[in-house]
Structures are given as C-alpha cells and as structure tokens.
Amino acid sequence: MPHAPENLAVLEVTFNSVKLAWNSTGNTTSAPVKSYLVQYRANGSSDDYIERSLLKPEVSVGSLSADTVYEFHVFVVNDAGRSLSSASVVVTTSHAG
C-alpha cells in the first residue's frame, strides 16, 4: 500500500473554489503513483464525500457554495491499492460579492 500524501495545503480560496496541493513524497512502497483521489464535503455533513481522481498533486475544486466550511483530504492510488488518508484540511469559502 502506498504512503499517505503529506503537507496538504490550501493555495487559494474564493467564494466558490478552493485550490489545494500536496506532496506524494515519492514514497511508493511497491509501485509508482497512478493517481490521487481527493475527497471533500461540507464540514459536519453526513452526505457522502464527493470524489475527484487526478494525475497531478494539485487540484482546483469549483462549484462550491459561498461562506461554507469544507473538509478535504487526499489519497495516493497505485497498483498496490489506496493509501491511508492525508491529514484533513478545513477551508471556509469567502463571501460572494
């Protein structure tokens, strides 16, 4: 199983988007990174996580609601499986207008 991504960081926040980046640390135990899986949802929500699969260690998530707190975390995926989750980051989108 690959190691969890590290240093999940918020690069930019607007009223309807959040840009994130992280380090995969190149720490693949048995196979190269195939993709990254980002999961997010409104903080405290019981809704299922929204998932996005990516090839690079960064993402800009759009179509978010203004003045809303979101929780994000990331996984590494390779031929050995999916890593444990990165540490979560909690972000509040800005006020619209």
Secondary structure, DSSP 4 states (H G I P E B T S, - for coil): -PPPPEEEEEEEE-SS-EEEEEE-TT--SSS---EEEEEEEETT--SPPEEEEESSSEEEE-SPPTT-EEEEEEEEEETTEEPPPPPPEEEEPPPP-
